[in-house]
Amino acid sequence: MGPARGPRLARGPAQPARVLRPLSDSRTARTYRWTVAGWPVAGATRARYQIRRADRGKVLRVVVTAHRPGYAPKVLYLRAGRVR
């Protein structure tokens, strides 16, 4: 069995210069951590990530941690896709 895949974040191919955004709602506070090929991207802690040329051929993911008063934090691992 292969790795679990999360929902897609954007339609169309993941390409350099494209901006990806995870789905969201307004009821919870969130923190973000983007990764490329499994490695955290320095400074990529916002809901948006600008794809770079160096990302070509690598898999992008975002780890979203949702925080809501009265609830335990929920961590989501979302796969954005492989950059073409």
N, C-alpha and C positions, 0 to 999 in steps of 0.2 A: 504494500500500500504506500503510495507517495505522500508527500507533505500536504497538509490541509491547505486549501486555497480560500482566501476571503473574497468578498464581493469586489467587483471591478470598481475603480474610483472615477474613471472617465471613459467616454466613448472614443473609439478610434485608436490609432497606434500611439504608443508612448514614444515621442521623438524629442530630440534636443530642442530647446527654446519653448516647449509646451509647458504650461502651468497646470499642475494637477491639484485638485482639491477633494478632500474626503467629504462624504455626505455628513450633514449635521442637523441638529435641531437646537432650539433656544433654551431648553430646560436644564441643561447641565453645563458645567464648566469642563473644559477639556485641555489636556496637554498633548503635544504631538512630538514624535521623534521619527524622522525619515531615515531610512537605511537604503544603501545601494550595495548589492551583492552581500548582504548580511552585516555590513559595517555602518555604524552611525555616521551621518553626514554632519560635520562640524557646523554649528549654527542653524541647522535645519530643524527648528522647533516651533514652527508656525503651521497653520492649516494649509498653507500653499507651499509648493516646492517647484522651483524653476529647474527643469531638466537641463543638464550640462552635456556637452559633447563627450566628456570623459565617462559618462554613464552608458554610452552605447554598448549594447550587448549584455547589459547587466539587469538584474531584476530589482525593481523598486518596491519598497514596502513602507508603510507608515504604521507606527504603533501609536494608537490613540488611547489615552487613559481618561475615562469619564469620571468626574467628581460631582456628587450631589449630596447635599446635607442629609444626614440620617441614613445613608446607604454606604456600603463598602465600595471602594473604587472598582470600576470595571475596565479591564484592559482588552482592547481589540487589536488584532494583528491583521492588517489589510494589505493585500497584494495589489499593487498598482499595475504591474506588468513588466515585461522585458522591453527595454529601450531598443528601438530599431535604428 
